[in-house]
Amino acid sequence: MKDQAEKLRLRMKQNRNKQARTLAVISGKGGVGKSNISSNMAIILANKGHKVLVFDLDIGMGNVHLLLGSPAKKTMADFILHGESLSGIVQEGPSGVFYISGGNGLYDAIEMDGETTGRFLSGLQLFLETYDYIIFDMAAGAGPSMLRILLAADDVIVVTTPEPTAVMDAYSMMKLVHLQDQNAHFRIICNRAADTRQGQETFFRLQRAMRTFLQKEIDLLEVLPEDNHVSKAVFDCTPVYSVYPRSPVSVKLEHAVSRLEGSKGAAADGLKKESFVGKLRKLFARK
């Protein structure tokens, strides 16, 4: 009995010390494939043995549950409007991926009041001790609550396409975050590139702008090709990696995930000196 009690205490201590890696996936504009990338990266991480939560924060227009092909019984509407706990609205999707649906028709409720913010932070703390990775699929643009999550995350993954408007909006989003926190760690994914060269040139345009105007370095995480397997999977409400794991885009997404696993983002650089929730709590207190 004594040995069992010691093991239980050790396990509880390990859980308290555990901190999930937090990834905020953003874009300057909608329609660049951000949610698709978030969902498929989660599938890949789960297949590698990680416990993963995708948190859809595109409140009112969330589609992660559709991309995962798993209908959401509860959404952020239940958390914000009906007092449900965050853990109570977690759903299980394919390949053991867990997710929280952003729901529909809840356009302004993400700007939470004090009580809701307290429940939100408490729920996130439990998630940090439960999961290995938390992927925040952010809404296009950034309201006050969204910006706080971006500032607290370990890594900010910026999704763009080669289109000039998408590149400009991606730069504007990074500038907004950088002006609040110069230690923010940006990783770029160029999606729907005609070829590797086009994707790299897109990254170089962003890199030059960030260096010239903000004196900020950014990293290229991956170039994803235009791939008709993606539209086929979306039409069937199935993650492309689940049905076409050897398709060009799936292989590139595997490379992106491997690079993430091999690095530790801001934490590795000694830039993140407090927990995600600790930093988030301070950011919410600045209201």
N, C-alpha and C positions, 0 to 999 in steps of 0.2 A: 504493500500500500504506500509506503514511504517513497519507493522508487517511482511509482506511478504519479504521485503528487509532485515530485521533483520534475518529472518529464512534462507535466501539465504546466507548471510554473515557467519552465524554460520555453515551452511553445508559446505561452502568452507573452513572455518578454520579447521573443523573436517577432511576434506579430506587431507589438507596439513599436519596435525599432524598424519594421519594414516600411519602406516608402515606395509606392509604385512610381514608375517613370511616367511623367505627364507630357503628352504631345498635343499641341494645339494646331489643328490643320485649318488654314485660312486661305482665302482668295480675295482679291480686290473686287471681283464681280462674280455674279452667278454664272452657271453654265459651263464651267471649265473642268468639271469632273471631280471636284473636291470630295464630295460624299462617297463617290465610287471608290476613290483612292483610299479614303479612311476605312471603308468597309472591307476592302480586299487586303489591306495591310493588316487589319485585325485578324482576318482568316489565316493569313500566313503566319503571324505571330502565334496564334493558337495552335496551329499545326506543328509549330516548333516546341510546343510544350508550355507556353506562357499562358497565364490566366489574364484575359483581356476584356476590358469594358470599353465600348464605344458610346460616348455621351453626345447625343444629337442636340446641339444647342441652336439649331435653326428653328426657333420656337414659332409654331404656327404654320411652318412650311417644311417641316422635317420629312426626309424621305429615306433615312437610313434603314428603317424597318422594311420598306419596299425593296431596297437594294439587297437586303439580306433574305428576302423572301419569307419573312417571319412576321405575321400580323401582331401588332402591339395591342395587348389588352388594356394596358395602362400607359399613360404618357405624362409629360411634364404638366399638363393641365390638372391631372389628379394631385400632383405635388403642390402646385401653386394655388389652385382654387379650392381643393378639397382636403388639404392638410395631410395627404398621404406622405409617408417617409420616402426618401430617395431610394432606400433599399427595397421598399415595397413596390416600386415601379420598374425595377430591373427585370428585363425579359431575357430568355435564353434563345439565341439564334443558332445557325448552322456551325458545325465544327467546334461547338463549345464556346463560341463567342457570346458574351453578354452585352446587352445594349439598353440604353434608355431612349425612348422615342421622344422627338420634339413635339409631336402632336400636330394638330391643325386648328386654325382659327383662333390662335391665342397671341395676337401680334404684339401687344404692348406689355404683357404680364412679366416679361423677363426682368424688368426693372423692379426688383423685389423690395418689399418693405422690411423693417428690422427683424420681425419675427421669422419671416420666410428666409431671410438671409442667414439667420442663426441656424435654422434647420438645414439649410443648404450646406453650410460649412461643416456641421456635425456629420451629415451624410457623406460628404467628401472625405472627411477624416477616416471614416470607416472603410471607404473604398481604397484609400491609400494603403491600408493595412491588409486588404483582402486581395487586391489584384497586383499583377506585375506591370501591366501597362494600362493607362487610361488615355484613350484617344478622344479629344474634344473636337467634334466636327462642328466648326463655328459657322455662324451665319455670315453671308457676304456683308461686308461693312463691319462696323464695330460700335455698338452702343456702350454706355458706361460699364454695365455689368460684364459685357463681352470683353472689353478692353482689360478689365482687371484680371480675368482668367488668362488672357494672352500674356500679361506681364508676370504672372506667377508660374507659368508653365516652364518645364525644363527646356523644351525645344519648340520653336515655332516653324512649322512646315508650311511653306508658301507655295500654293499651286497656281500656275499660270499656263497659258498657251502662247504660241508665237504671235498671236494677234496683237497689234500695237496697243489697242485699248486694254487688253488683259494685262500686258506688261506695265503700262502706265498705272493701272489700278493696283497691281501688285506692289509697285514702288511706293505709291501713296500709302498703302496699308503698312508697309514696313517703316516708312517715315513716321507715321503716327505712333507706332509702337516704340520706335527708337527714341523719339523725343521724350517719351515717358521713362524709358529704361535703356540706357546705352549698352547694357550688358545682355540684352535680348539676343538669343542665338537663333539665327535664321538659316533654314535649309530649303533650297529651292527644288521643286519638281516641275519640269516643263512637260506638260501633257499634250498629246495629240500632235506631236512633231512629225513632219514628213520624213525626217531622217535624223540621225544623231547630230549631224552638223548643224541643222536648223535649231535643234534644241540647245546645243552649246552656244550658238550665236545669241539666242534669246537670253540665256543666262549671262553671257558677257555684257549684253546691253544693261541688264539689271545691275551687274557687278560694277560697271563703270559709273552708273548713276549713283549708286550707294557710296562708292569711294570718293567721287568728285564732290558731291553735295553734303554727305554725312560723315565722311571719313570712317566708313563702316565696312568690314569684311563680311561676306556671306559665303555659304557653301552650296555647291551643286550636289543634291542628293541623287537625282536620276533624271534621265530623259526618257519619257514614255512615248512609244510610237502610236500613230493612228492605227487602230486595230479593229476590224469589223466584228471580232469576237466579243468586244465590249458591248456593242449595241444589241447583239443577239442575246447576251446574258441579261442585260437590263430589261429587254422585252419579256424575258421569261422570269423576271424577278429573282434572279439567281446571281450570286457573286461570280464574276468571270473566272476567278482563280479556282473556284469549286468545280466548274464544268469544263474549263479549258486551261488546265494548269501549265501546259507547255506552249500556250499561245505567246506571241511576242511580248504583249503587255504584261502577262503574268510572270514571265521570266525576268523582265526588268523590275517588276515590283518585288520579286524575291531578292534581287540585288540591292534594292533600296532598303529593305528590311534588314538584310545582313549588315549593311553599313551602319544602320541605326544600332543594331545589337553590338557592333564592334566599337561604338563610341558611347560616351556618357553625357554629351552635350555640355550645358552650362555647368553642371555639377562637376564634370571632369576638369574644368578649367578653374575650379575653386571659386566660381562666381556665385553659385547658389549656396548661401550660407544658412538658410533656414528652410523649413518644410514648405511644401506647396500651400497647405492650408494656413500655415503661420503667415506666409507672405500675403496670401489672399485676404486673411483677416485684417491685416494692416491696411491693405488697399481699400477694403470696404469701409474701414473706419475713417478714411479721408473725406467721406461725403461732405 
